[in-house]
């Protein structure tokens, strides 16, 4: 038979497993919110952030003299154990919950209090000695603890995302160097355009990811403004005048994050705009990453009847019926993560809009949506880098053949022969299959040497630019003659 202890709240009493560090408030949340079947411990940085807030509050309360040093030390040490990774399995309330996060705050209060009681040689649930509400939650409300913990947790989680994002950017840069001299046909609107190098294409991927890195860091700054000391609605009721400054100072020291206290605590308690801005930046990164994956799928399509310009590493058999088929499963999973992040951003937007008067009750779904987005994106970036980008190879022969047959090279000659002549020659080349360079020379518009210089790889890809004024040759009769011959 399972041993229990009895705990009591304003609604009555419940039996709690004797070995549980959580208590009655957590138990009621378990009964009320069987929604996501995912506990808040799936986001370790949120749990760590909650413990950091409780630790900073204990130190601040002792400093301003509203909590005994002995009690503050117990709470401090217990919180540190959670920060160090212990007891995370005791944070069991669901990620989706009513009550604006009260259940999460009480879960933290109860776990940290019972760890402290055990360290003091007391029984779990001995709240007369150390109380989850009167001591561990002293000078606090869910309405300042929860949003502050979300911001801290997101800031901690973002660090690991940025590491993966930078590694992925570096992987694309490495491929850009590897493919530096490989010519290919560029495309706009899925139609052949002018030549470029495969290295330029991959360098573009790296650059766009680098831009996202900067935007995420910039928007992360919005997460550093906190409302600790606001308590219920921002008026600071039940707090000491020196608490807000003291807790902010301790939280900076504990977390290493440059948090500051909001200048208007009433506004800060009701406003969740920072979460919407941050989520939007995550969506931007996800969508741009998805576009890159679309390009990788297109460039590797085939291998016989598609673009077939690059080879993605074969990760698994692609069909239960078609032997030898290999699919671009890694870019595909990243695409799906991007779709989920976009959906999560809409959820955040609606939850932010749904706030009423002095509080937004929907911060749990905001937190879950953003934490899930960061977590999934971090893992998606890892698998894209390790299982795909690092192993990409180029089909140099196919790329060379397509460039050789492309009429897009005529664009490089338009400054010298004029658009009309170039268009006529391009049409002829497409209809007859003749080489553009040969047609230009035959038309007497440029010498062979001049043509080959202008359609050299360096000129075609912009690596070597043409400077100075360029005299344009007017359309000649023989150009028209060549086109008429092709129509005959």
C-alpha positions in Angstrom: 0.0 0.0 0.0 1.3 3.5 -1.0 2.2 5.6 2.0 0.6 9.1 1.9 0.5 12.4 3.8 -2.5 14.7 4.1 -2.3 18.3 2.9 -5.0 20.9 3.2 -5.8 24.0 1.3 -8.8 26.4 1.2 -10.9 23.7 -0.7 -10.3 20.9 1.7 -7.8 18.0 2.2 -6.1 15.5 -0.1 -3.8 12.5 0.4 -0.5 13.1 -1.3 2.1 10.3 -1.9 4.5 10.5 1.0 7.6 10.5 -1.2 6.3 13.3 -3.5 8.0 16.7 -3.3 4.9 18.3 -4.8 1.8 19.0 -2.7 -1.9 19.6 -2.8 -1.9 22.5 -5.3 0.0 20.5 -7.8 -2.3 17.5 -7.2 -5.4 19.6 -7.9 -3.7 20.8 -11.2 -3.2 17.2 -12.1 -6.9 16.6 -11.8 -8.0 19.7 -13.5 -5.7 19.8 -16.5 -5.3 16.4 -18.2 -4.8 18.2 -21.5 -1.3 18.0 -23.1 -0.1 15.0 -21.1 3.2 16.8 -21.1 4.6 18.2 -17.8 6.5 21.5 -17.6 9.7 19.5 -16.9 9.9 18.8 -20.7 11.3 22.3 -20.7 14.2 22.1 -18.3 15.2 25.7 -18.7 11.8 26.8 -17.5 12.2 24.7 -14.4 15.7 26.1 -13.8 14.4 29.6 -14.3 11.6 29.1 -11.7 14.2 27.9 -9.2 16.4 30.9 -10.0 13.5 33.2 -9.3 12.8 31.5 -6.0 16.5 31.6 -5.0 16.7 35.3 -5.9 13.6 36.0 -3.9 14.9 34.2 -0.8 18.1 36.2 -0.9 16.2 39.5 -1.5 13.7 38.7 1.3 16.6 38.0 3.8 18.4 41.2 2.7 15.4 43.4 3.3 14.6 41.6 6.6 11.2 40.1 5.8 12.5 36.5 6.0 14.8 34.9 8.5 18.3 34.1 7.3 17.8 30.5 8.3 14.7 30.0 6.2 16.2 32.0 3.3 19.3 29.8 3.3 17.2 26.6 3.2 15.2 27.9 0.3 18.4 29.1 -1.4 20.1 25.7 -1.1 17.0 23.8 -2.2 16.5 26.0 -5.3 20.2 25.5 -6.2 19.7 21.7 -6.3 16.9 22.3 -8.8 19.1 24.6 -10.8 21.8 21.9 -10.8 19.3 19.5 -12.4 17.9 17.6 -9.5 14.1 16.9 -8.8 13.0 18.0 -12.3 10.7 14.9 -12.4 8.7 16.5 -9.6 7.6 19.4 -11.8 4.5 17.5 -13.0 1.8 20.1 -13.8 0.8 20.2 -17.5 2.2 22.7 -19.9 -1.3 23.8 -20.7 -3.3 24.9 -17.7 -5.8 27.5 -16.5 -5.0 30.0 -13.8 -2.4 32.1 -15.6 0.4 29.9 -14.4 -0.6 29.6 -10.7 -0.3 25.8 -10.8 3.3 26.1 -12.2 4.2 28.6 -9.5 2.7 26.4 -6.7 4.4 23.3 -8.1 7.8 25.2 -7.8 6.9 26.5 -4.3 5.9 23.0 -3.0 8.9 21.2 -4.5 11.5 23.6 -3.3 9.9 23.8 0.1 9.8 20.1 0.6 13.4 19.7 -0.6 14.3 22.4 2.0 12.3 20.6 4.7 14.1 17.3 3.9 17.5 19.1 4.1 16.4 20.4 7.5 15.6 16.9 8.7 11.9 17.6 8.7 9.0 15.6 7.1 7.7 16.6 3.7 4.5 18.6 4.2 5.7 20.2 7.5 4.6 23.6 6.4 4.4 24.9 9.9 8.2 24.9 9.9 8.6 26.2 6.3 5.6 27.3 4.2 5.4 27.1 0.4 3.3 30.3 0.4 4.4 32.3 3.4 8.1 31.6 3.0 9.1 30.3 -0.5 6.6 32.6 -2.2 7.2 35.5 0.1 6.9 38.9 -1.6 5.8 37.2 -4.8 2.7 36.4 -6.9 2.3 34.1 -9.8 1.7 37.2 -11.9 5.3 38.3 -11.5 7.0 35.0 -10.9 5.6 33.2 -13.9 6.3 35.8 -16.7 9.7 36.4 -15.3 10.5 32.7 -15.2 9.3 32.4 -18.8 11.6 35.2 -19.9 14.5 33.8 -18.1 13.9 30.3 -19.4 13.5 31.4 -23.0 16.8 33.4 -22.6 18.6 30.3 -21.4 17.1 28.1 -24.1 17.9 30.6 -26.8 21.6 30.2 -26.1 21.6 26.6 -27.2 19.5 27.5 -30.3 22.0 30.2 -31.3 24.8 27.7 -31.0 23.1 25.3 -33.4 22.2 28.2 -35.7 25.8 29.3 -35.9 27.0 25.8 -36.5 24.5 25.4 -39.3 25.6 28.7 -40.8 29.2 27.6 -40.6 28.3 24.3 -42.3 26.8 26.2 -45.3 29.9 28.4 -45.4 32.1 25.4 -45.6 30.1 24.0 -48.5 30.3 27.5 -50.2 34.0 27.2 -50.1 34.0 23.7 -51.4 31.7 24.6 -54.3 33.4 27.9 -55.0 34.4 27.2 -58.6 31.5 25.0 -59.7 29.4 26.8 -62.3 25.6 26.3 -62.5 22.5 27.8 -64.0 20.7 30.2 -61.8 16.9 30.2 -61.8 14.2 32.8 -61.2 10.5 31.8 -61.1 11.8 28.2 -61.8 13.0 29.3 -65.2 16.6 29.4 -66.4 18.4 32.6 -65.6 22.0 33.7 -65.7 24.9 31.5 -64.5 26.3 31.6 -61.0 28.4 29.2 -58.9 27.1 26.6 -56.5 29.3 28.2 -53.9 27.5 31.5 -54.3 24.2 29.7 -53.8 25.3 28.1 -50.6 27.0 31.3 -49.4 23.6 32.9 -49.7 22.1 30.3 -47.4 24.8 31.0 -44.8 24.3 34.7 -45.1 20.5 34.6 -44.5 21.1 32.3 -41.4 23.6 34.8 -40.1 21.0 37.6 -40.4 18.5 35.5 -38.4 21.2 35.0 -35.7 21.5 38.8 -35.3 17.7 39.3 -35.3 17.2 36.6 -32.6 19.8 38.2 -30.4 18.3 41.6 -30.8 14.8 40.4 -29.9 16.1 38.5 -27.0 16.8 41.9 -25.4 13.0 42.3 -25.0 13.0 39.3 -22.6 15.3 41.1 -20.1 12.6 43.4 -18.7 10.9 41.8 -15.8 8.1 42.7 -13.4 9.3 41.1 -10.1 7.9 43.2 -7.3 4.6 43.7 -9.1 2.8 41.0 -7.2 -0.8 40.6 -8.2 -1.5 43.5 -10.7 1.6 45.7 -10.6 0.9 47.8 -7.5 3.4 45.8 -5.4 0.9 45.0 -2.6 2.4 42.8 0.1 6.0 43.7 -0.8 8.7 45.7 0.9 9.7 48.9 -1.0 13.2 47.6 -1.4 12.2 44.1 -2.7 12.0 44.8 -6.5 15.4 46.3 -6.7 17.0 43.6 -4.5 15.4 40.6 -6.3 16.4 42.0 -9.7 20.0 42.4 -8.5 20.2 38.9 -7.2 18.5 37.5 -10.3 21.1 39.1 -12.5 23.9 37.6 -10.4 22.3 34.1 -10.4 21.3 33.9 -14.0 24.0 35.9 -15.7 21.2 37.6 -17.7 21.1 41.4 -17.6 17.5 41.7 -16.3 16.1 45.1 -15.4 12.9 46.0 -13.5 10.2 47.5 -15.7 9.5 51.2 -15.1 5.7 50.6 -15.1 4.9 47.4 -13.3 1.2 47.7 -13.9 1.8 47.8 -17.7 4.5 45.2 -17.5 2.2 42.7 -15.7 -0.6 43.0 -18.2 1.5 43.3 -21.4 2.8 40.2 -23.2 4.0 41.9 -26.4 7.6 40.9 -25.8 6.6 37.2 -26.3 4.8 38.0 -29.5 7.8 39.9 -30.9 10.2 37.1 -29.9 7.9 34.4 -31.4 7.6 36.4 -34.6 11.4 36.4 -34.9 11.5 32.6 -34.4 8.9 32.2 -37.1 11.0 34.4 -39.5 14.0 32.1 -38.9 11.9 28.9 -39.3 10.3 30.1 -42.5 13.6 31.1 -44.0 15.1 27.8 -43.0 12.2 26.1 -44.6 12.8 28.0 -47.9 16.4 26.8 -47.8 15.2 23.2 -47.4 12.8 23.7 -50.3 15.8 24.7 -52.4 17.8 21.7 -51.3 15.0 19.4 -52.2 14.7 21.0 -55.6 18.4 21.0 -56.3 18.7 17.3 -55.4 15.5 16.2 -57.2 15.7 13.3 -59.5 18.2 11.8 -59.5 17.5 11.2 -63.2 14.3 13.2 -64.1 14.9 16.2 -61.8 17.4 19.0 -61.3 20.0 16.5 -60.0 22.5 19.2 -59.3 23.5 18.1 -55.8 23.3 14.9 -53.9 21.9 14.8 -50.3 23.2 12.0 -48.1 21.0 8.9 -48.3 19.6 8.5 -44.8 17.0 5.7 -45.3 15.1 3.7 -47.8 12.5 6.0 -49.4 9.7 3.6 -50.4 8.1 0.4 -49.4 7.3 -0.3 -53.0 9.9 1.4 -55.2 13.3 -0.3 -54.9 16.3 2.1 -54.6 14.2 5.2 -54.0 15.8 7.6 -51.5 13.8 10.7 -50.3 15.1 14.0 -48.9 13.8 13.1 -45.4 15.9 15.6 -43.5 14.9 18.7 -45.3 11.3 17.4 -45.2 11.3 17.2 -41.4 12.7 20.7 -41.1 9.9 21.9 -43.3 7.4 20.4 -41.0 9.1 22.0 -38.0 8.8 25.3 -39.7 5.0 24.7 -40.3 4.6 24.0 -36.6 6.5 27.1 -35.6 4.4 29.2 -37.8 1.3 27.7 -36.2 2.7 28.3 -32.7 3.3 31.9 -33.6 -0.3 32.3 -34.5 -1.2 30.8 -31.2 1.0 33.2 -29.3 -0.5 36.1 -31.3 -4.1 35.1 -30.3 -3.1 34.5 -26.7 -1.5 37.9 -26.5 -4.6 39.5 -27.9 -6.7 37.6 -25.5 -5.3 39.3 -22.4 -7.9 41.3 -20.4 -7.4 44.3 -18.1 -4.5 43.8 -15.6 -3.4 40.3 -16.5 -3.1 37.9 -19.4 -4.4 34.5 -18.3 -3.1 32.7 -21.4 0.7 32.8 -20.6 0.8 29.0 -20.2 0.0 28.4 -23.9 2.4 31.3 -24.8 5.2 29.7 -22.9 4.5 26.2 -24.3 4.3 27.4 -27.8 7.6 29.3 -27.8 9.5 26.7 -25.8 8.3 24.0 -28.2 9.3 26.2 -31.2 12.8 26.7 -29.8 13.3 23.1 -28.8 12.1 21.7 -32.2 14.1 24.3 -34.2 17.3 23.5 -32.3 16.9 19.8 -33.0 15.9 20.5 -36.6 19.0 22.5 -37.2 21.2 19.8 -35.6 19.8 17.1 -37.9 19.9 19.3 -41.0 23.6 20.0 -40.3 24.8 16.6 -39.2 22.6 14.4 -41.4 22.3 16.5 -44.5 24.4 19.7 -45.2 27.8 18.3 -44.1 27.4 15.4 -46.5 26.1 17.3 -49.6 28.1 16.7 -52.8 27.9 18.4 -56.2 27.1 16.7 -59.6 29.8 18.7 -61.4 29.4 17.0 -64.8 25.6 17.6 -64.9 26.1 21.2 -63.7 28.7 21.8 -66.3 26.6 20.4 -69.1 23.6 22.5 -68.2 25.7 25.7 -68.1 27.2 24.8 -71.5 23.8 24.4 -73.0 22.2 27.4 -71.4 21.3 30.5 -73.4 21.4 32.5 -70.2 25.0 33.3 -70.9 23.9 35.7 -73.6 22.9 38.1 -70.8 26.6 38.7 -70.2 26.9 39.9 -73.8 24.0 42.4 -73.8 26.2 45.4 -72.8 28.2 44.7 -75.9 25.6 43.6 -78.5 22.4 45.2 -77.2 19.3 43.6 -75.8 17.5 43.2 -79.2 20.4 41.3 -80.8 20.9 39.2 -77.7 17.2 38.3 -77.6 17.2 37.3 -81.3 20.3 35.1 -80.8 18.9 33.5 -77.7 15.7 32.6 -79.6 17.8 31.1 -82.4 20.0 29.1 -80.0 16.9 27.6 -78.4 15.3 26.7 -81.7 18.4 25.3 -83.3 20.5 24.0 -80.4 23.4 26.1 -81.7 26.0 27.4 -79.3 25.5 31.1 -78.3 29.2 32.0 -78.7 29.2 30.6 -82.2 26.1 32.5 -83.2 27.6 35.8 -81.9 30.8 35.3 -83.8 28.9 34.3 -86.9 26.8 37.4 -86.7 30.0 39.5 -86.6 29.1 41.2 -83.4 32.1 40.2 -81.4 35.3 38.3 -82.0 35.8 34.8 -80.5 38.3 36.2 -78.1 36.0 38.9 -76.9 33.1 36.5 -76.5 35.0 34.0 -74.5 36.4 36.7 -72.2 32.9 37.9 -71.4 31.4 34.5 -70.8 34.3 33.3 -68.6 33.2 31.8 -65.3 34.6 34.9 -63.4 32.6 37.3 -65.6 29.4 35.2 -65.6 29.3 34.9 -61.9 30.2 38.5 -61.1 33.4 37.5 -59.4 35.2 39.7 -62.0 33.2 42.8 -62.8 33.3 44.9 -65.9 34.0 48.6 -65.2 33.9 51.7 -67.4 31.7 52.6 -70.3 30.7 49.9 -72.8 29.9 50.8 -76.4 26.8 48.8 -77.4 26.8 47.4 -80.9 23.6 48.1 -82.8 21.6 45.2 -84.2 23.0 44.2 -87.5 21.3 42.8 -90.6 23.1 39.5 -90.2 21.6 39.0 -86.7 18.1 39.2 -88.4 19.3 36.9 -91.1 20.5 34.3 -88.5 17.1 34.4 -86.8 15.2 34.2 -90.1 17.3 31.2 -91.1 16.3 29.5 -87.8 12.6 30.1 -88.6 12.9 28.7 -92.1 
